[in-house]
Amino acid sequence: MGGKESRDRTPSGHRQIPVCEPVIGEQELRYVTDCVKTNWISSKGRYVTEFEAQFAAYCGAKEGIATTSGTTALHLALATLKVGPGDEVILPAFTMMATAFAVMYCGARPVLVDADPETWNMDPSLLAEKITGKTRVILPVHIYGHPCDMDPIRELAGDHRAVVVEDAAEAHGAEYRGRRAGSIGQIGCFSFYANKIITTGEGGMVVTSDPALASRARALKDLAFDPMKRFLHTDVGFNYRMTNIQAAIGLAQLERIDTFVAARRATAARYTALLGDLPGLRLPVEKPWARNVYWMYGIVAGKDAPVSRDRLAPLLAARGVETRTFFVPVHQQPVCRDLGLFRGERYPVAEELGKNGLYLPSGSGLTGEEIKYTSRCLHGIWEQGR
């Protein structure tokens, strides 16, 4: 992805505004150069172990296990817990499909819960009715950087001997009642894809404070080699190893994570101030018990909006503002239909979000002028649509 100076110009003379792009600097280059010079470029080397330890500490967890992606982090977490056929894993209907795929990889059954209309996360009030004797894991997702209401989720899990695995792929630095996302359940999972708050290009992380779970996860991600004899394997393992080069980037990014989170929160505050008067436009919230990191600044065009989401996106694109539509709910995915999953099930809040939501440019390097320009475009579209 190019820097701001390389962007094309909008019809009004502004640069094209991407929905999100990474902020990569000199420290990343120094660490990668050092990594290459040492010849430790694969999954062995100091940057992997340092990144694992420092990211886990940042989250408030004791152990970090770096992986190849957020998806493999989720799969590794479930495999570590020995989730398999006959088990059920409860997750939100409104999430990126990777969350459900991780459950399917294990042969377990995904069970869906509708979204809360304010936070867009799993609605805890609907959770109890989905728990059965087969429930092994409750898998809340901190959607777009706002943490889930974790206390009722953890309480229900405890009552039913289920494990809580947090999908915190979008929530680096988010907090729930003073605790960082990823450290609240027994296991937390993160993504370091290029558009995340910190990135390794591709990559992920499992964090936990349970040493037994950490040991098993670390073995499984490295093909489950016998610790005493090379090329003997004690379990069905995976090659989910992060490279030292990726970890070098991640460590440099982690050194600036507070700056990136502050930038995301400042962007959200500016958008909210500039867009709060547009009728029919629903903006993201921050609950009193939460610290939202606004991975993406999402908006929902309601029934009273003068333009629909599907009309709004191309109108913004024509003005040089890139957007992304919200996730398509899990139960509406063609692959789930073809597998015979969720037949006849309805999740009205998730469906409404999937139909009417999109997110605006939200990267940590977004400028104040770009935020103002995007907001002016929205105001102009609203005026023309009335």
C-alpha angles and dihedrals in degrees: 000000000000128000124252094269091059096053121114118247126256120231088264093054097260120128117259106269114221119213089237139343133175124257106227121178147172095287091059089051092049094050094045091048090051090048092052093046091054091051090230096126104138128061097306122079142083097277093065094052093042093048092048093050097043096044092049090050091049089055093047094250129123101223136039127192114191118216141179097261145347089263093056089045089058093046091047091051093052093044089050088057089049093240109175148142113337093029126110126215119196116216137156121278088222107065142099109285093243089078091060093040091059089057091048092050087063093050091244126134118254114221118196134220124192123246129261106249093226106041096024088224128119108301106237092200089067096046102085094062090058097053117102137165087273096058108120102160138023108206112193118186121213094222118215091343102306112119121236121246092264105179097072090041092053092044093053091045091052092049090054100036092245125146121237115224114183120216096209095161091130100032111073104161097006114140136212114197090335096313121111120244112260095036098069100075126045090267133019127199128203139185126216097191115150095267096049123106088261122017144197091184090254121006148102144204139219115207128190141152093216108099093201092053091045092052093050093045091049091052095045094050089055099053093272095271115188104255091223102041124037117230094022111111124206099192143003099289137182136223097236097141121147114221123243089240092057091046090051089058091044094052092052090047092049090057087064100037094112090054091049093049091048090051092051092049093047090050090052092050091052093048092048092051092048099041103035094098097056109111117234094015116122116205130198119271137215114214118218090249094049142077106207115203093193096221083180127011102230127194130189122210104217131200091275094053114112091228132036123239091250091054094042097056097060091042090057091044090055087056092051098260115129119210139172128219119237121264118286105242116258096243091055095054115116092227091058091048091050090050091051094245125151095004111184092001119137129194105182099185093048090046092051092049092047091050101043109025133095135158129235129221104300111162122140090244095054111130128225090244091054091051091050092047092050090049092049089052091054092048090050093050090049091051093048092046096055 
